[in-house]
Amino acid sequence: MTRNRYYSGPVTDHFDGECFTSPIPTPDKSLREVLRWSWTAQRERWPDSVAITPAVPNPREQETRITVVGHATLLIQSGGVNMLTDPLFSERASPFSFAGPRRVSPPGVRFEDLPKIDIVLLSHNHYDHLDVATLKKLVARDDPRIITPLGNDTIVRKACPRARTEAGDWWSEHWLGKDMATAIVPAQHWSARGLRDRRHALWCGFMLRLRDGLVYFAGDTAYGDGGIFRDLRARFGEPDLALLPIGAYRPRWFMGPQHTDPDETVQIMQDLGARRALGIHWGVFPLSDEGRDTPREDLARALNARAIPQERFPAAEPGSAWDLLLAGDGGTRSA
């Protein structure tokens, strides 16, 4: 048995003493499968750049506001607390500064325009979610609490010894301030930073009970049998807003066990009973075979097939801001 590099703890239903596993265990991708994808890829063309208008958020918000930085990075402001999910401001989603997927749109909030960050919610250790360079800058500037699932705290502290990490297992709850809290919740995914640490750190989503509503941030996840999302609904109730990934899903034979496609993501929204959703994790880094705008187009088709109004689940562009409304239809609106 290979010694776990990041975590040592008791055996559970999703940790065998060496590696973590998803609610529905799936085989790891082999080198042969990776090479097969590389040799047979039919990648749609991406633009070299996409122009956006960056937002300049207020220093604090009492009512919940979500500003899209891009990919899985979101500024969540609620009850006077500023939270940042999976912060990535680097030019590439890669272990290297000179190679790997390069962003085609700048961050929807410039780093220097970020308000002071109180809490980072870090879902897992893939390079498009755990970016050491960004975390170093945040720790040096703001000294935020970093809430993350088991094992990821080791990675963060190695890079940022000063970092204030709080690691938890699935279902652990963490105080966010005042009457607000988040739970680390299961996801159907995996983890690795290199060739010898596959599934040595846990992965998750977050369910946030905020000042004025319930918000679910999925991180990265596959659909599986949908049991995860129905269980979340039973445990926490129906979210007012679900932040759901819609990109990095082709080819399905390779991506299906780890990422949802837009049709499955709409099914997650329905399984959760979410009033509204925002499509994230798309349009910034070319990570798979679909084109830059394909996730938005496929999402529109999936919503039409279920007769769901498009405004209930838009694909969120970097720089857009959304307010959580509990009055009226309980939805979101672009700011």
C-alpha atoms as a printed R data frame, in Angstrom:
    type eleno elety resid chain resno       x      y       z
1   ATOM     1    CA   MET     A     1   0.000  0.000   0.000
2   ATOM     2    CA   THR     A     2   1.312  3.462  -0.964
3   ATOM     3    CA   ARG     A     3   1.474  5.836   1.975
4   ATOM     4    CA   ASN     A     4  -0.946  8.730   1.706
5   ATOM     5    CA   ARG     A     5   1.027 11.952   1.236
6   ATOM     6    CA   TYR     A     6  -1.560 14.309   2.685
7   ATOM     7    CA   TYR     A     7  -3.813 12.618   5.235
8   ATOM     8    CA   SER     A     8  -3.783  9.916   7.885
9   ATOM     9    CA   GLY     A     9  -7.001  8.964   9.618
10  ATOM    10    CA   PRO     A    10  -9.517  6.228  10.393
11  ATOM    11    CA   VAL     A    11 -11.093  4.051   7.722
12  ATOM    12    CA   THR     A    12 -14.571  5.219   6.703
13  ATOM    13    CA   ASP     A    13 -17.090  4.397   3.999
14  ATOM    14    CA   HIS     A    14 -15.135  6.702   1.631
15  ATOM    15    CA   PHE     A    15 -11.547  6.294   2.921
16  ATOM    16    CA   ASP     A    16  -9.797  2.911   2.912
17  ATOM    17    CA   GLY     A    17  -6.749  3.996   4.908
18  ATOM    18    CA   GLU     A    18  -4.852  5.043   1.789
19  ATOM    19    CA   CYS     A    19  -7.221  6.626  -0.720
20  ATOM    20    CA   PHE     A    20 -10.563  8.380  -0.785
21  ATOM    21    CA   THR     A    21 -13.389  7.251  -3.029
22  ATOM    22    CA   SER     A    22 -16.583  8.726  -4.443
23  ATOM    23    CA   PRO     A    23 -20.077  7.673  -3.347
24  ATOM    24    CA   ILE     A    24 -20.170  5.507  -6.488
25  ATOM    25    CA   PRO     A    25 -16.616  4.157  -6.866
26  ATOM    26    CA   THR     A    26 -15.259  4.417 -10.397
27  ATOM    27    CA   PRO     A    27 -11.969  3.061 -11.802
28  ATOM    28    CA   ASP     A    28  -9.118  5.523 -12.197
29  ATOM    29    CA   LYS     A    29  -8.304  6.495 -15.762
30  ATOM    30    CA   SER     A    30  -5.343  4.538 -17.085
31  ATOM    31    CA   LEU     A    31  -2.450  5.973 -19.053
32  ATOM    32    CA   ARG     A    32  -3.781  4.058 -22.041
33  ATOM    33    CA   GLU     A    33  -7.128  5.872 -21.767
34  ATOM    34    CA   VAL     A    34  -5.411  9.237 -21.426
35  ATOM    35    CA   LEU     A    35  -3.368  8.524 -24.544
36  ATOM    36    CA   ARG     A    36  -6.478  7.331 -26.388
37  ATOM    37    CA   TRP     A    37  -8.161 10.670 -25.670
38  ATOM    38    CA   SER     A    38  -5.036 12.544 -26.760
39  ATOM    39    CA   TRP     A    39  -4.828 10.618 -30.029
40  ATOM    40    CA   THR     A    40  -8.528 10.749 -30.898
41  ATOM    41    CA   ALA     A    41  -9.483 14.194 -29.578
42  ATOM    42    CA   GLN     A    42 -11.732 16.266 -31.818
43  ATOM    43    CA   ARG     A    43 -11.339 19.597 -30.108
44  ATOM    44    CA   GLU     A    44 -13.542 22.477 -31.140
45  ATOM    45    CA   ARG     A    45 -11.706 25.730 -31.701
46  ATOM    46    CA   TRP     A    46 -11.511 28.314 -28.904
47  ATOM    47    CA   PRO     A    47 -10.945 32.045 -29.406
48  ATOM    48    CA   ASP     A    48  -7.586 33.436 -28.369
49  ATOM    49    CA   SER     A    49  -9.297 35.919 -26.069
50  ATOM    50    CA   VAL     A    50 -12.750 36.993 -24.931
51  ATOM    51    CA   ALA     A    51 -13.348 40.565 -23.825
52  ATOM    52    CA   ILE     A    52 -15.246 41.126 -20.586
53  ATOM    53    CA   THR     A    53 -16.071 44.069 -18.363
54  ATOM    54    CA   PRO     A    54 -14.593 43.397 -14.908
55  ATOM    55    CA   ALA     A    55 -16.755 44.160 -11.888
56  ATOM    56    CA   VAL     A    56 -15.644 46.254  -8.931
57  ATOM    57    CA   PRO     A    57 -17.466 44.773  -5.927
58  ATOM    58    CA   ASN     A    58 -18.478 46.748  -2.866
59  ATOM    59    CA   PRO     A    59 -16.261 46.218   0.187
60  ATOM    60    CA   ARG     A    60 -19.092 44.446   2.049
61  ATOM    61    CA   GLU     A    61 -22.650 43.325   1.358
62  ATOM    62    CA   GLN     A    62 -25.365 42.391   3.831
63  ATOM    63    CA   GLU     A    63 -27.742 40.772   1.353
64  ATOM    64    CA   THR     A    64 -26.202 37.895  -0.570
65  ATOM    65    CA   ARG     A    65 -24.450 38.886  -3.774
66  ATOM    66    CA   ILE     A    66 -22.417 36.568  -5.997
67  ATOM    67    CA   THR     A    67 -19.885 38.004  -8.445
68  ATOM    68    CA   VAL     A    68 -18.443 35.685 -11.089
69  ATOM    69    CA   VAL     A    69 -14.646 35.870 -11.339
70  ATOM    70    CA   GLY     A    70 -14.486 32.962 -13.775
71  ATOM    71    CA   HIS     A    71 -14.297 29.173 -14.012
72  ATOM    72    CA   ALA     A    72 -15.094 28.003 -10.436
73  ATOM    73    CA   THR     A    73 -13.969 31.240  -8.762
74  ATOM    74    CA   LEU     A    74 -16.877 33.176  -7.265
75  ATOM    75    CA   LEU     A    75 -16.986 36.037  -4.797
76  ATOM    76    CA   ILE     A    76 -19.847 35.332  -2.375
77  ATOM    77    CA   GLN     A    77 -20.764 38.252  -0.124
78  ATOM    78    CA   SER     A    78 -23.359 37.837   2.605
79  ATOM    79    CA   GLY     A    79 -23.935 39.182   6.093
80  ATOM    80    CA   GLY     A    80 -20.850 41.380   5.845
81  ATOM    81    CA   VAL     A    81 -18.599 38.360   5.153
82  ATOM    82    CA   ASN     A    82 -16.564 37.964   1.932
83  ATOM    83    CA   MET     A    83 -15.954 34.435   0.643
84  ATOM    84    CA   LEU     A    84 -14.060 33.227  -2.425
85  ATOM    85    CA   THR     A    85 -14.523 29.779  -3.963
86  ATOM    86    CA   ASP     A    86 -11.637 27.893  -5.599
87  ATOM    87    CA   PRO     A    87  -9.602 31.063  -6.239
88  ATOM    88    CA   LEU     A    88  -7.680 31.055  -9.517
89  ATOM    89    CA   PHE     A    89  -6.248 34.308 -10.871
90  ATOM    90    CA   SER     A    90  -3.229 32.813 -12.650
91  ATOM    91    CA   GLU     A    91  -2.822 32.848 -16.422
92  ATOM    92    CA   ARG     A    92  -2.807 29.038 -16.640
93  ATOM    93    CA   ALA     A    93  -4.649 26.191 -14.907
94  ATOM    94    CA   SER     A    94  -1.491 24.125 -14.669
95  ATOM    95    CA   PRO     A    95   1.454 23.172 -12.462
96  ATOM    96    CA   PHE     A    96   3.595 25.158 -14.923
97  ATOM    97    CA   SER     A    97   3.629 28.862 -15.733
98  ATOM    98    CA   PHE     A    98   4.779 28.163 -19.304
99  ATOM    99    CA   ALA     A    99   2.458 25.325 -20.379
100 ATOM   100    CA   GLY     A   100  -1.037 24.030 -19.828
101 ATOM   101    CA   PRO     A   101  -4.534 25.450 -20.392
102 ATOM   102    CA   ARG     A   102  -4.356 29.241 -20.686
103 ATOM   103    CA   ARG     A   103  -7.244 31.511 -19.823
104 ATOM   104    CA   VAL     A   104  -9.041 33.169 -22.726
105 ATOM   105    CA   SER     A   105 -10.861 35.743 -20.600
106 ATOM   106    CA   PRO     A   106  -9.387 37.824 -17.798
107 ATOM   107    CA   PRO     A   107 -10.769 37.453 -14.275
108 ATOM   108    CA   GLY     A   108 -14.204 39.021 -13.848
109 ATOM   109    CA   VAL     A   109 -12.803 40.901 -10.856
110 ATOM   110    CA   ARG     A   110  -9.213 42.124 -10.935
111 ATOM   111    CA   PHE     A   111  -7.238 40.827  -7.970
112 ATOM   112    CA   GLU     A   112  -6.519 44.377  -6.829
113 ATOM   113    CA   ASP     A   113 -10.280 45.103  -6.882
114 ATOM   114    CA   LEU     A   114 -11.159 42.149  -4.644
115 ATOM   115    CA   PRO     A   115 -12.476 43.248  -1.269
116 ATOM   116    CA   LYS     A   116 -10.763 41.787   1.772
117 ATOM   117    CA   ILE     A   117 -11.418 38.034   1.680
118 ATOM   118    CA   ASP     A   118 -12.434 36.521   5.013
119 ATOM   119    CA   ILE     A   119 -12.953 32.913   3.937
120 ATOM   120    CA   VAL     A   120 -11.776 30.720   1.071
121 ATOM   121    CA   LEU     A   121 -13.863 27.667   0.205
122 ATOM   122    CA   LEU     A   122 -11.542 25.193  -1.529
123 ATOM   123    CA   SER     A   123 -13.266 22.161  -3.057
124 ATOM   124    CA   HIS     A   124 -10.346 19.964  -4.167
125 ATOM   125    CA   ASN     A   125  -6.767 19.929  -5.384
126 ATOM   126    CA   HIS     A   126  -6.932 19.879  -9.196
127 ATOM   127    CA   TYR     A   127  -4.939 22.735 -10.690
128 ATOM   128    CA   ASP     A   128  -7.988 24.533 -12.050
129 ATOM   129    CA   HIS     A   129  -9.328 24.753  -8.467
130 ATOM   130    CA   LEU     A   130  -6.336 24.828  -6.095
131 ATOM   131    CA   ASP     A   131  -3.961 27.470  -7.440
132 ATOM   132    CA   VAL     A   132  -0.986 27.915  -5.133
133 ATOM   133    CA   ALA     A   133   0.082 31.243  -6.635
134 ATOM   134    CA   THR     A   134  -3.309 32.805  -5.951
135 ATOM   135    CA   LEU     A   135  -3.513 31.350  -2.452
136 ATOM   136    CA   LYS     A   136  -0.100 32.779  -1.594
137 ATOM   137    CA   LYS     A   137  -1.263 36.241  -2.626
138 ATOM   138    CA   LEU     A   138  -4.496 35.935  -0.663
139 ATOM   139    CA   VAL     A   139  -2.762 34.671   2.472
140 ATOM   140    CA   ALA     A   140  -0.186 37.479   2.296
141 ATOM   141    CA   ARG     A   141  -2.809 40.165   1.722
142 ATOM   142    CA   ASP     A   142  -5.859 39.048   3.731
143 ATOM   143    CA   ASP     A   143  -4.965 36.026   5.912
144 ATOM   144    CA   PRO     A   144  -8.320 34.330   5.211
145 ATOM   145    CA   ARG     A   145  -9.626 31.154   6.814
146 ATOM   146    CA   ILE     A   146  -9.369 28.350   4.232
147 ATOM   147    CA   ILE     A   147 -12.087 25.697   4.590
148 ATOM   148    CA   THR     A   148 -11.350 22.549   2.612
149 ATOM   149    CA   PRO     A   149 -11.848 18.774   2.729
150 ATOM   150    CA   LEU     A   150  -9.345 16.391   4.300
151 ATOM   151    CA   GLY     A   151  -5.794 16.372   2.932
152 ATOM   152    CA   ASN     A   152  -5.954 19.608   0.988
153 ATOM   153    CA   ASP     A   153  -4.867 21.522   4.083
154 ATOM   154    CA   THR     A   154  -1.494 19.742   3.874
155 ATOM   155    CA   ILE     A   155  -0.987 20.942   0.292
156 ATOM   156    CA   VAL     A   156  -1.957 24.499   1.165
157 ATOM   157    CA   ARG     A   157   0.237 24.714   4.268
158 ATOM   158    CA   LYS     A   158   3.257 23.334   2.407
159 ATOM   159    CA   ALA     A   159   2.961 26.208  -0.051
160 ATOM   160    CA   CYS     A   160   1.742 28.782   2.477
161 ATOM   161    CA   PRO     A   161   2.960 27.902   5.994
162 ATOM   162    CA   ARG     A   162   1.037 30.859   7.439
163 ATOM   163    CA   ALA     A   163  -2.278 29.717   5.971
164 ATOM   164    CA   ARG     A   164  -5.143 29.256   8.441
165 ATOM   165    CA   THR     A   165  -6.642 26.008   7.173
166 ATOM   166    CA   GLU     A   166  -9.696 24.168   8.487
167 ATOM   167    CA   ALA     A   167  -9.997 20.655   7.050
168 ATOM   168    CA   GLY     A   168 -13.167 18.626   7.379
169 ATOM   169    CA   ASP     A   169 -14.717 15.389   6.207
170 ATOM   170    CA   TRP     A   170 -17.970 15.168   4.277
171 ATOM   171    CA   TRP     A   171 -20.859 16.503   6.369
172 ATOM   172    CA   SER     A   172 -18.633 18.546   8.697
173 ATOM   173    CA   GLU     A   173 -20.027 22.008   9.445
174 ATOM   174    CA   HIS     A   174 -18.043 25.242   9.662
175 ATOM   175    CA   TRP     A   175 -19.061 28.629  11.003
176 ATOM   176    CA   LEU     A   176 -18.991 31.479   8.501
177 ATOM   177    CA   GLY     A   177 -19.948 34.368  10.746
178 ATOM   178    CA   LYS     A   178 -23.032 35.544  12.641
179 ATOM   179    CA   ASP     A   179 -25.758 32.955  11.949
180 ATOM   180    CA   MET     A   180 -24.155 31.620   8.756
181 ATOM   181    CA   ALA     A   181 -22.520 28.222   8.245
182 ATOM   182    CA   THR     A   182 -21.355 25.857   5.530
183 ATOM   183    CA   ALA     A   183 -21.281 22.087   5.298
184 ATOM   184    CA   ILE     A   184 -18.663 20.162   3.325
185 ATOM   185    CA   VAL     A   185 -20.741 17.773   1.205
186 ATOM   186    CA   PRO     A   186 -19.987 14.806  -1.082
187 ATOM   187    CA   ALA     A   187 -19.156 15.074  -4.774
188 ATOM   188    CA   GLN     A   188 -18.635 12.413  -7.434
189 ATOM   189    CA   HIS     A   189 -15.077 13.218  -8.456
190 ATOM   190    CA   TRP     A   190 -11.405 12.483  -7.670
191 ATOM   191    CA   SER     A   191  -8.162 14.288  -6.870
192 ATOM   192    CA   ALA     A   192  -4.468 14.431  -7.800
193 ATOM   193    CA   ARG     A   193  -1.635 16.929  -8.112
194 ATOM   194    CA   GLY     A   194   0.837 14.505  -9.697
195 ATOM   195    CA   LEU     A   195   1.343 10.886 -10.685
196 ATOM   196    CA   ARG     A   196   1.633  9.360  -7.202
197 ATOM   197    CA   ASP     A   197  -1.062 11.086  -5.145
198 ATOM   198    CA   ARG     A   198  -4.292 10.093  -6.867
199 ATOM   199    CA   ARG     A   199  -7.230 10.313  -4.427
200 ATOM   200    CA   HIS     A   200  -4.933 11.107  -1.469
201 ATOM   201    CA   ALA     A   201  -6.983 14.244  -0.708
202 ATOM   202    CA   LEU     A   202 -10.759 14.470  -0.465
203 ATOM   203    CA   TRP     A   203 -13.022 16.498  -2.786
204 ATOM   204    CA   CYS     A   204 -16.346 18.161  -2.039
205 ATOM   205    CA   GLY     A   205 -19.093 20.650  -2.679
206 ATOM   206    CA   PHE     A   206 -20.320 23.212  -0.153
207 ATOM   207    CA   MET     A   207 -23.837 23.886   1.127
208 ATOM   208    CA   LEU     A   208 -23.968 27.423   2.490
209 ATOM   209    CA   ARG     A   209 -26.658 28.696   4.817
210 ATOM   210    CA   LEU     A   210 -26.280 32.426   4.340
211 ATOM   211    CA   ARG     A   211 -27.938 35.521   5.715
212 ATOM   212    CA   ASP     A   212 -30.931 35.323   3.406
213 ATOM   213    CA   GLY     A   213 -30.977 31.880   1.833
214 ATOM   214    CA   LEU     A   214 -29.431 28.512   1.026
215 ATOM   215    CA   VAL     A   215 -26.730 28.333  -1.665
216 ATOM   216    CA   TYR     A   216 -25.091 25.169  -3.040
217 ATOM   217    CA   PHE     A   217 -21.645 25.292  -4.670
218 ATOM   218    CA   ALA     A   218 -20.940 21.996  -6.434
219 ATOM   219    CA   GLY     A   219 -17.202 22.339  -7.086
220 ATOM   220    CA   ASP     A   220 -16.508 19.553  -9.599
221 ATOM   221    CA   THR     A   221 -18.810 16.565  -9.815
222 ATOM   222    CA   ALA     A   222 -20.216 13.892 -12.063
223 ATOM   223    CA   TYR     A   223 -23.884 12.963 -11.875
224 ATOM   224    CA   GLY     A   224 -23.526  9.305 -10.910
225 ATOM   225    CA   ASP     A   225 -26.991  7.995 -10.076
226 ATOM   226    CA   GLY     A   226 -28.115 11.364  -8.729
227 ATOM   227    CA   GLY     A   227 -28.290 10.066  -5.180
228 ATOM   228    CA   ILE     A   228 -25.889 12.723  -3.896
229 ATOM   229    CA   PHE     A   229 -28.189 15.544  -4.923
230 ATOM   230    CA   ARG     A   230 -31.413 13.977  -3.734
231 ATOM   231    CA   ASP     A   231 -29.722 13.331  -0.398
232 ATOM   232    CA   LEU     A   232 -28.620 16.964  -0.164
233 ATOM   233    CA   ARG     A   233 -32.207 18.070  -0.730
234 ATOM   234    CA   ALA     A   234 -33.443 15.731   1.994
235 ATOM   235    CA   ARG     A   235 -30.794 16.903   4.480
236 ATOM   236    CA   PHE     A   236 -30.732 20.650   3.866
237 ATOM   237    CA   GLY     A   237 -33.886 21.529   1.962
238 ATOM   238    CA   GLU     A   238 -34.207 23.051  -1.488
239 ATOM   239    CA   PRO     A   239 -31.465 25.585  -2.313
240 ATOM   240    CA   ASP     A   240 -32.437 29.078  -3.332
241 ATOM   241    CA   LEU     A   241 -29.477 29.033  -5.712
242 ATOM   242    CA   ALA     A   242 -27.260 26.242  -7.049
243 ATOM   243    CA   LEU     A   243 -23.843 27.063  -8.531
244 ATOM   244    CA   LEU     A   244 -23.334 24.199 -10.955
245 ATOM   245    CA   PRO     A   245 -20.558 23.236 -13.419
246 ATOM   246    CA   ILE     A   246 -21.552 23.079 -17.073
247 ATOM   247    CA   GLY     A   247 -18.163 22.755 -18.841
248 ATOM   248    CA   ALA     A   248 -15.290 20.305 -19.427
249 ATOM   249    CA   TYR     A   249 -17.512 17.362 -20.416
250 ATOM   250    CA   ARG     A   250 -16.405 15.997 -23.819
251 ATOM   251    CA   PRO     A   251 -15.702 13.285 -24.790
252 ATOM   252    CA   ARG     A   252 -18.278 11.635 -22.547
253 ATOM   253    CA   TRP     A   253 -16.494  8.247 -22.430
254 ATOM   254    CA   PHE     A   254 -13.600 10.016 -20.698
255 ATOM   255    CA   MET     A   255 -15.241 12.920 -18.847
256 ATOM   256    CA   GLY     A   256 -18.541 11.315 -17.852
257 ATOM   257    CA   PRO     A   257 -17.280  9.708 -14.607
258 ATOM   258    CA   GLN     A   258 -15.912 13.053 -13.339
259 ATOM   259    CA   HIS     A   259 -17.819 15.964 -14.925
260 ATOM   260    CA   THR     A   260 -21.474 16.551 -15.723
261 ATOM   261    CA   ASP     A   261 -22.630 17.689 -19.130
262 ATOM   262    CA   PRO     A   262 -25.262 20.453 -19.274
263 ATOM   263    CA   ASP     A   263 -28.143 17.995 -19.547
264 ATOM   264    CA   GLU     A   264 -27.032 16.217 -16.372
265 ATOM   265    CA   THR     A   265 -26.476 19.554 -14.670
266 ATOM   266    CA   VAL     A   266 -30.084 20.560 -15.335
267 ATOM   267    CA   GLN     A   267 -31.084 17.221 -13.814
268 ATOM   268    CA   ILE     A   268 -29.037 18.115 -10.715
269 ATOM   269    CA   MET     A   269 -30.967 21.377 -10.447
270 ATOM   270    CA   GLN     A   270 -34.210 19.386 -10.531
271 ATOM   271    CA   ASP     A   271 -32.957 16.740  -8.087
272 ATOM   272    CA   LEU     A   272 -31.994 19.506  -5.654
273 ATOM   273    CA   GLY     A   273 -35.268 21.325  -6.167
274 ATOM   274    CA   ALA     A   274 -33.207 24.508  -6.603
275 ATOM   275    CA   ARG     A   275 -35.196 27.643  -7.344
276 ATOM   276    CA   ARG     A   276 -32.461 28.997  -9.581
277 ATOM   277    CA   ALA     A   277 -29.026 27.969 -10.825
278 ATOM   278    CA   LEU     A   278 -25.959 29.601 -12.351
279 ATOM   279    CA   GLY     A   279 -23.728 27.749 -14.805
280 ATOM   280    CA   ILE     A   280 -20.059 27.956 -13.820
281 ATOM   281    CA   HIS     A   281 -16.839 26.102 -14.752
282 ATOM   282    CA   TRP     A   282 -16.997 27.002 -18.444
283 ATOM   283    CA   GLY     A   283 -15.655 29.448 -20.999
284 ATOM   284    CA   VAL     A   284 -12.363 30.423 -19.311
285 ATOM   285    CA   PHE     A   285  -9.884 27.539 -19.751
286 ATOM   286    CA   PRO     A   286  -9.960 25.029 -22.679
287 ATOM   287    CA   LEU     A   287  -9.883 21.815 -20.650
288 ATOM   288    CA   SER     A   288 -11.712 19.369 -22.921
289 ATOM   289    CA   ASP     A   289 -13.054 18.886 -26.439
290 ATOM   290    CA   GLU     A   290 -16.090 21.179 -26.526
291 ATOM   291    CA   GLY     A   291 -15.780 24.744 -27.747
292 ATOM   292    CA   ARG     A   292 -15.889 27.858 -25.625
293 ATOM   293    CA   ASP     A   293 -19.604 28.572 -26.144
294 ATOM   294    CA   THR     A   294 -20.789 24.979 -26.534
295 ATOM   295    CA   PRO     A   295 -21.710 24.578 -22.835
296 ATOM   296    CA   ARG     A   296 -24.002 27.621 -23.005
297 ATOM   297    CA   GLU     A   297 -25.651 26.288 -26.186
298 ATOM   298    CA   ASP     A   298 -26.065 22.775 -24.771
299 ATOM   299    CA   LEU     A   299 -27.472 24.228 -21.545
300 ATOM   300    CA   ALA     A   300 -30.097 26.164 -23.519
301 ATOM   301    CA   ARG     A   301 -31.121 22.980 -25.333
302 ATOM   302    CA   ALA     A   302 -31.344 21.002 -22.083
303 ATOM   303    CA   LEU     A   303 -33.558 23.670 -20.506
304 ATOM   304    CA   ASN     A   304 -35.807 23.831 -23.580
305 ATOM   305    CA   ALA     A   305 -36.202 20.046 -23.551
306 ATOM   306    CA   ARG     A   306 -37.571 20.283 -19.992
307 ATOM   307    CA   ALA     A   307 -39.619 23.436 -20.605
308 ATOM   308    CA   ILE     A   308 -37.568 25.314 -17.982
309 ATOM   309    CA   PRO     A   309 -37.306 29.071 -18.566
310 ATOM   310    CA   GLN     A   310 -33.805 30.131 -19.602
311 ATOM   311    CA   GLU     A   311 -33.703 32.822 -16.917
312 ATOM   312    CA   ARG     A   312 -33.893 30.171 -14.198
313 ATOM   313    CA   PHE     A   313 -30.476 28.811 -15.203
314 ATOM   314    CA   PRO     A   314 -28.180 31.152 -17.154
315 ATOM   315    CA   ALA     A   315 -24.563 30.449 -18.037
316 ATOM   316    CA   ALA     A   316 -22.769 33.045 -15.905
317 ATOM   317    CA   GLU     A   317 -20.103 35.140 -17.613
318 ATOM   318    CA   PRO     A   318 -17.060 36.526 -15.771
319 ATOM   319    CA   GLY     A   319 -17.827 39.973 -14.400
320 ATOM   320    CA   SER     A   320 -21.547 39.351 -13.909
321 ATOM   321    CA   ALA     A   321 -23.072 39.814 -10.455
322 ATOM   322    CA   TRP     A   322 -26.193 38.208  -9.044
323 ATOM   323    CA   ASP     A   323 -28.322 39.037  -6.022
324 ATOM   324    CA   LEU     A   324 -30.131 36.363  -4.076
325 ATOM   325    CA   LEU     A   325 -33.768 37.350  -3.692
326 ATOM   326    CA   LEU     A   326 -36.154 35.656  -1.311
327 ATOM   327    CA   ALA     A   327 -39.019 37.971  -2.188
328 ATOM   328    CA   GLY     A   328 -41.133 37.543  -5.290
329 ATOM   329    CA   ASP     A   329 -40.021 34.538  -7.310
330 ATOM   330    CA   GLY     A   330 -37.040 33.807  -5.023
331 ATOM   331    CA   GLY     A   331 -34.593 33.959  -7.868
332 ATOM   332    CA   THR     A   332 -31.543 35.813  -9.028
333 ATOM   333    CA   ARG     A   333 -31.036 38.850 -11.190
334 ATOM   334    CA   SER     A   334 -28.022 40.183 -12.998
335 ATOM   335    CA   ALA     A   335 -26.674 43.262 -11.271
